[in-house]
Amino acid sequence: MPDIAFVKPALPKNGVLVLPMTEGDPPAGLAREAEEAGGGLLSRALEAAGFKGRKGQATTLHALGGWTKVVAVGLGKAAELGPEAAEAAGGAIAPAIAQDREATVAADTLDPKLAAQLGFGALLRAWRFDRYRTKEKEEDKPKLERIAIASGNATAAKAAFAPLRAIADGVFLARELVSEPPNVLHPTEFAERCKGLERLGVEVEVMGPKEMKRLGFGALLGVAQGSVQEPRMVVMQWKGAPKGRKNGKPLALIGKGVTFDTGGISIKPAGGMEDMKWDMAGAGAVVGAMAALAGRKAKADVVGLVGLVENMPSGTAQRPGDVVKTYSGQTVEVINTDAEGRLVLADVMWYCQERFDPRGMVDLATLTGAIIIALGHEHAGLFSNDDELAQRVIAAGAAVGEKCWRMPLGDAYDKQIKSEIADMKNVGGRPGGSITAAQFIQRFANGKPWAHLDIAGTAWSSKDNATVPKGATAFGVRLLDRLVADMAEEG
């Protein structure tokens, strides 16, 4: 990963120069100096290349003046310039300079906070998962080591970047967890990596099958019983709220962590099953968010809980038709063993509220393929029993580019999961599949303010995006961090 540094404004005499420019405006600051140094050649070259300064646009000019490379990146219209545009510009910079060791970014005309957001965007886009590549050609490896961002107030920009760097570390942790192969990241290994948060001041507890059996986690253990890999539940606590804060209840973040999902006895088709290594993306987002909150020393009390299992078919696996007793005491008829995430969440959510009495709960899960049919890969599906919490989640997601769309709940959907022999069944048929899944989870919210994010369509990307390279997106880390900032740190 490149080092992001903030330096005083100065035009480099050579090397790689990056010029963030607004749409339709003449060069300003260091960009104007570069224009004057080249005798107007810069503007003519950019015009010939069709550069307009649109948000996220990037144009590379080689051997211009004394510079090896000049990269112009668009910020969009000056009147609309904000954090999102600055991030997008940073995201456009990273691939353009990936084969260069160092570059100077002329951000001297930007507000220091926007200069920090630009660096944040470049950092997010530059991440890659290459742990298992052993024969990659040298010319294909990124060489970027340092991005020097020239700011009119380098001290202020550096200060603004510090919490963003912590958030980026949380995003990278989540991306790494989701990217790991399932033979490496089984529940025990996942739990061990959660223990790594202790260095940031997070209190971490790990429960194994014996502890969960004593508690009565019949739903979670039922999912895990077909695998040789033992299940785990991890409880993470960040206690950052100032003493004397009126509302002492924590906000709870809960993640589904199925480290590999074959579907169990209700086995999935072979094609694409390898993708099911990221069926733990909800848990990954929660762990990443806890790392981000601790890394930036969030002034809030937050608990994060993840249920970690592997869903496998075997002679000991759960069968369609089995009835399990959840930690809440409610019983579930298992109609489809591939509807396992909701069973994991049922036990973890009830335990969370019983132990911590949180002010609200947000769960994240790659829960249903049905949500992809409904919303594609653009929005996560949001379900909630609390209008205020739902609006806060939507607003937090919109602020960081992790969009959510609220879906309905209601008695008619709830009737679809009525069982003939137990309190409920774990599927309600094909109609409204993501909704009936949420209805199931709501039965374990026990009236607490609760929001459920179905991130099946947003946890993984098949293409590069502005600040998210192809692969694991870490969707939810930034949303949860912003939600805590808005909801718990501000009161």
C-alpha positions, 0 to 999 in steps of 0.5 A, a space after each residue: 500500500 502506498 504511503 500518503 503524505 501531506 506536504 507544502 505546495 511546491 511544483 516538482 521539477 520532474 517525476 509524476 505530477 497529478 493535477 486535480 482540476 474542476 470542470 470548465 475552469 482554467 488551471 489554478 494554483 500549482 496547476 497554473 504554474 505548470 501551465 505557465 512553465 509549459 508555455 500553455 502546452 498543458 491546456 492544449 494537450 488536455 483539450 486535444 485529449 478530450 479532458 473536461 474535468 468531469 468527476 472521476 475522469 483521468 487523462 495521462 500525458 507523457 513527457 510533458 515539460 520536465 515531467 515523466 508523466 502528468 495526470 489530470 483528474 476531474 473533480 467535477 463542477 466547482 459548485 458541487 465539489 464535496 467529499 464524494 467528488 474528492 474521493 472519486 478523484 483519488 480513486 482515479 489517481 491510483 490506477 493511473 500512477 500504479 506503475 510509478 514509485 512516487 507522485 506529487 498531487 497538486 491539491 493546493 487549491 482544495 480545502 484541507 479536508 477535501 485534500 484528505 478525502 482525495 488521499 483516502 480515495 486513492 488509498 482505498 482504490 490502491 488496495 489489492 489482495 495478492 497473498 497467494 500470487 507467486 508467479 506474477 510478472 514484475 511489470 504487472 505488479 504495482 510499484 507505487 510507494 508514496 503519494 505526496 499531496 501538496 496542500 495549502 494547509 498540510 497540517 490540517 490535511 494530515 489531521 483530517 486524514 488520520 481518522 480516514 486512515 483508521 477507517 481505511 484500515 477497517 475496510 482493508 481488514 474486511 476486504 482481506 477476510 472476505 477475500 481469503 479462501 475457505 480452507 484458510 479462513 474457517 471459523 477458528 481462524 476467523 475468530 483468531 483474527 478477531 483477537 487481533 483487535 485487542 491491540 487497538 483496545 477492543 475487548 474480544 471474547 471467543 465462545 466455542 461449541 461447548 459454551 454455546 451448547 450450554 447456552 442453548 444455541 440450537 439454531 447456530 449449532 444445527 447449521 454447524 453440525 455437518 462440518 468438521 470445522 467447529 463453530 465460534 461466536 465472537 463478542 467484541 466490545 469498544 468502550 469509548 463513550 465519555 463518562 457521564 453520557 446519559 444513554 449508557 446503552 451500546 449500539 450493537 452490530 451483528 454479522 452473519 459469518 458463514 465461512 463457506 456455504 455449500 447449502 448443506 443437505 439442500 446443496 447449491 449448484 456447483 457453478 459459482 459455488 466458489 463464491 460462497 467463501 464470501 458468505 461471511 461478508 456481514 461478519 467481515 463488515 462488523 469486524 472491519 467496523 470495530 477496527 475502524 471505530 477503535 482505530 479512530 478512537 470513536 467516542 461511543 460504546 459499541 458491541 460487535 457480535 459475529 456467529 461463525 460457522 461452516 455449512 457442509 453436507 455430511 452424515 452429521 449434517 442438519 436435515 430438511 425437516 429437523 426442528 431446532 430450539 433457538 436460544 430464545 426458546 422458540 422452535 424452528 422447522 428447518 425446511 431448507 438447510 441453505 437458509 442457514 444465515 437467519 438461524 445463525 443470526 437468531 441465536 446471536 441476536 437474542 444473546 446480544 439483547 439479553 446480555 447488552 440491552 443495546 439501544 439498537 441492533 444492526 445486522 448485516 448478512 449476505 442472506 438471500 439471492 432474492 435481494 439481488 433480483 430485487 435491487 441488483 448490485 446497486 443497493 443493499 436491502 434494508 428492513 427495520 422495525 423502527 423508522 428512525 433507525 431505518 432513516 439513520 441507516 439510509 442517511 449514513 449509507 448515502 453519506 459514504 456511498 453505500 446505498 440502501 433501499 428500504 423494503 417492506 415488512 408485514 403480517 402477510 409476509 410473516 404468515 408465510 413462515 408459519 410452521 405446522 409443527 413448530 413456532 416457525 419455519 426457516 423459509 416462506 417460499 419463493 415469493 418475497 424471499 428476502 422479505 420472509 427472511 427478514 420477517 424470520 429475523 425480526 422474530 428475534 429482535 424482541 421489540 428492540 430497535 432493529 435494522 437488517 441489511 441484506 448485502 448479498 448483492 453488494 458484498 462482492 463486485 465483478 468490476 472495478 469501481 471508483 474507490 473499490 477494486 474488483 472483488 471484496 467491497 467491504 460494504 458496510 464498514 463505512 456505513 456502520 462507522 458513519 452510523 455510530 458517528 451520527 447516532 452514538 457519538 453525537 448523542 
